[in-house]
Amino acid sequence: MSQYGSAVEYALHCLLYLVRSGQGMARSARDIAEFQELSTAYVAKLFTRLEKAGMVTATEGIRGGFHLTRAAGDISVLDVVDAVEGRKPLFECREVRVNCVLFEGKTPSWSGRGICGIHAVMLKADAAMRSSLAQSNLAELAAHVTEVVPKTHRKAAQDWFEERGHDRGKRRSRKNA
């Protein structure tokens, strides 16, 4: 079983669409959801968590949507993980060392003294993982995407989002007419 669910991956992708949206351009949860073939409710839930963590802000209106609240280089992968999943440890020690048939129900004090060696190793691993996630940020991920995704695809995605934004305004104008 993985430590973090797919919500972290989807949240990171959602944020990358905001990084690549350009200055002043908002992306709607609905458009991002449709682009990734996800439910709008699911993406909205992710954005709610990201907004509570102070990474995004929503704007209202026809051209409304989400914006990053700070520079992509200032949002670490760890920030996103903690916003989406909450801070949870890599390992939960069950103090198994105090359970032994030889103790006959009377656990000696020495068996649980100090930190469990296994727990100590896991705490060290958890700290290393969190440190690694803290050292990676959205700007680096966006740069990687730019390296691996062909320019034609990036342009097609940008055009798709822009068309959706324009279409939202047209649909709303027709409804009000």
C-alpha positions, -999 to +999 in steps of 0.1 A: +000+000+000+014+034-009+020+060+017+003+088-003-028+083-025-035+095-060-049+127-046-013+141-042-005+133-078-037+149-091-032+179-069+003+184-082-009+182-118-037+206-110-012+231-097+011+226-127-018+237-149-019+269-128+019+274-131+016+271-169-015+292-172+004+325-176+002+357-156-033+368-147-050+338-162-072+317-139-081+281-144-115+268-134-118+235-114-143+224-140-118+229-169-089+213-151-111+183-142-124+179-177-088+182-191-077+154-169-109+134-173-118+136-136-149+146-118-154+183-111-164+175-075-131+157-070-109+185-084-130+211-064-123+191-032-085+191-040-086+229-046-105+234-013-076+217+005-050+237-015-069+269-008-071+262+030-033+256+029-028+290+013-014+278-020-043+289-043-070+315-042-102+316-061-116+344-082-153+348-091-170+356-123-170+346-160-132+344-162-129+332-126-110+303-114-079+295-093-045+313-091-014+304-072-010+326-041+028+326-043+056+318-068+058+282-080+093+280-066+079+288-031+055+259-031+072+227-022+060+192-030+059+186+008+035+216+011+012+199-014+015+165+003+006+179+037-023+200+023-038+171+006-030+141+029-024+159+062+008+153+080+010+116+086+040+095+097+057+070+074+056+044+102+034+039+133+053+020+160+031-005+178+057-012+206+057-048+196+089-053+216+069-053+249+049-084+237+067-117+244+054-150+256+083-152+280+070-122+299+039-142+309+018-110+310+043-091+332+063-069+309+097-059+324+105-022+324+137-028+303+117-041+273+102-008+266+130+015+277+142+041+252+131+045+217+126+012+197+155+007+173+130-001+145+111+031+152+143+051+153+152+038+118+117+047+105+118+082+121+151+088+103+136+076+070+105+098+075+127+128+081+148+121+050+116+117+028+101+149+041+134+167+036+135+155+000+099+165-007+106+199+009+135+204-015+114+199-046+090+226-058+064+234-084+088+255-105+112+225-108+083+202-117+071+227-143+106+229-158+107+192-161+073+191-179+087+218-203+116+195-210+097+163-217+063+175-232+066+185-268+060+222-275+031+214-298+013+195-270+019+223-245+006+248-271-025+227-277-032+225-240-028+262-236-052+268-265-077+244-251-078+262-218-080+296-235-109+284-257-127+270-226-124+304-209-138+322-239-166+297-243-176+302-206-181+339-213-202+331-243-224+306-226-231+329-197-240+358-221-265+336-239-281+326-206-285+362-196-299+373-229 
